[in-house]
């Protein structure tokens, strides 16, 4: 049984908690938050851009409560720390946890900039414990399936990839830190970074990046469109932002045009993945299984896990098994590269120039 301590009990902290509660091999034994009510498990306040998956009041009778991370790290009965703090605190917290000999799962992004990521990687290389950044889209069933379709050339060579992640402003964070780009990095680093990381995951590092962005409610780049240069015969475009009106419904979407079929998944259209071919439309479930002929293209009846579900189970299983060696799905070095690519987008958007990626 992996004994977990959670630090930061906002939207993502509560989301993670709900997932741990369903796992047979993990138990959240301690909560840490600067807010007394939150660390006491009082979560009735509505927060987040997706439906709540946590109780309004957590049973704390057999859990500990800590006001500071340092206090939590001194607890020898905690094996693993789940860091779901505000972005500007990620790097410092992860370094502390690694130095304390704890396994660490940290919410994305790894840090606010490449400099912070470098310090985290240095601590990781010295640590004897496991560490992973929770880049949930790498684990999201539909995105994982589309990655496999692209890389195995199931429908021929990829010719274009379009990624979108669009939302209204997240006004629910403690102290409204998300609306301070100096703390959150704005929509580019908090929201759009998911698709930056996915493009990196699927295609690797581009040759150059050209981006255009607009300032939004965080006073940072809160809507961006970018073209990534991978050379001739491949178009990669990524759009993301949270500058939309309050009535806008959150959307994430993938459109991959291959030589023999165009792969489409829009979250707003359900769980199924559609592939448009010259012979008609093929329907696959979230895991890439063909749907029976004539079956509705609507969402599958069986619940499909989120990327959060998959990544947390994956990491807990690794910790429990004591697995060593290089992380294959979400290596810290790769997620650090995603932050460098985000910085390249910022530089391009602010200078108006194409930025070469070294």
Steps between C-alpha positions, in 0.01 A plus 500: 500500500645836393444764770437835332526853631327767294613862503268763349130422530352714224331367185777263392576389855139398552485334159807293584358413842186354343714277280716373787181407686416252220842331495548177699876556541511864615371696794510876559622516859564875527384831356697824490369845416547851635121529529379340824163394356654341192756297692219395735318351199223760475449527123149631448619805305440458123821515297631376165400481135366141517239329724614430857623149579568544870295503824395826664649377827783249519513255788818611678472260794795294378687768305748761612481870425800724442528876460838484324684274259803486730284349775358243260845401370613424854235228525671159450163333439459674162651325196395736224409866461246620245575866421194692380611845610481816287745494209748747646553265796551177302876505455587593858259243644619216277865567584416490872309175462778330304763609751280361778503159332135494396360374171342796319214544258466869412233677303610670182684708408836399644585867558437852379807503278793296374720622785267354762477176303879471494513518880229235530685268262819543701316394817336210317834365376628488859183346643447129562125533478264524203367825354255578223325811376128432459465593132157338489447528125777246441275255687158618377354196316398682181830688473699181569301316232550775243873508576520128426299542179738773385824328596400160356373672185170317532351742249820590319752772558396804704454815290352743750423513871271757661462520879257728684427569869260788557335624819356794687710661776553274806399736780485239777863477619601591856585869506424496126864401431410359157412852389850620585721396209812546712376212717318285242674584173160597363293274277804423286682321783201374700258385228668508159803316644299176485504511120857624487591191701287272282660624178840445663388153613377395155743675267797608709680832475415723200755695298336834569187662644294795382227624735252782543335575832267746668502630856206392713366514855824372657691789331707232330453313172153353546429400140764371264519341158827342398648328197774245568747433219589134451607545140333441166165323466388534863285776649469522878278767652415543868240736643419557864361757736261592776398843373155385385173628646343342809234325293767315300514125573847352550628317193803292420547355154733308270490489121769295327496480119685196375545372145219244524274648763429802718485424872263716704420522869319795656412461868165674439399220261543214745753228568529344154776571250390548138719426200387637165619288206413487132280199575306667780528583868653246737417518871737395777451508873735695727745208506513452123264202474276486191136556582258243350347590165188707544570588862434861592792738485390647832709465812562145618276381781788381717673782690832607353772591751656843485870556455513585871362156587750322276809700597442469876440125483807464279726689740366334815552157342859592419568622852340192655703269273820686577573536130827664410648630179398765252138611495363410155169684462568824682876542563580825684752593231225494237255704704778752568540531123130586476564804722788608276266470200239709683768765556576492127132572429505792744813640335351469154167651604667797669763570231294411195786287371548131430704341777747223420487207743842379605 
